[in-house]
């Protein structure tokens, strides 16, 4: 199950760069690439394809990695038999699992860079404590292994039935400090004259964030990477890429909340083509109000209109969104999620024309 990304244990591992080198990479970064599969033919209901992909029927066995994972979602790192380390997120009550699965499948199909999420039948974690996330939090705070890892047996596996496996997109992380990612206000520093993405592509990424209600967009939830094969001899990156690595807090404004997601507007001001996340938690995080270009609006519409109704329904049905226990009865029907998604496309089309 090799991932084909060099160092399988840490696909984004690299030494830190200087702040100036990081700034240069940001200025020349891309945000969109032509997807390998035509958007109209993308299978939004299946796990990502490629080297080492998992099936929804897979029972994956791995070995627990005693390493802090951070955040508030139950998760842990686990080493596959071939040495690759993947992140396992688990819990039947964890709304981030289906939300992130659906969001990453959608963005990847449209050509935006996001980590890959795999729905599997189960994960058998060898050496896992009964409650791995809580054990890792305990270990981070106290460093007392005997207490925090109580119940962990290197000869025994703990099975997690409600789990998804996360793989980072391959590439060397470009960062000047630990856990440094990129904030959405930094998108203004992407410069087409230095090889960076055109404004239309950057605005399309902003619009997709608004569609998804990606309010938990602190810098560490995004990553600046150098894709495989793009390293230059001088240590720089020929074509840096801005990727999103955590999309769990989407389809909200909380997580996986159809009635309220439906009410989140596409435009703060449709006539001015201004978008905002001020109405979402944390005032939208690092996402500032922004005026979208007409080229960006049209480019986004061109991408979204290539999706069929059947693809959208399958996206919500097969990612686990409709199986998740929710208060709203309509949330259990993929057709209603598709209705809300198509309404956002219509609202995007009704805006402008932008300057």
Order of alpha helices (4+ residues) and beta strands (2+ residues): alpha-beta-beta-beta-alpha-beta-beta-alpha-alpha-beta-beta-beta-alpha-beta-beta-alpha-beta-beta-alpha-alpha-alpha
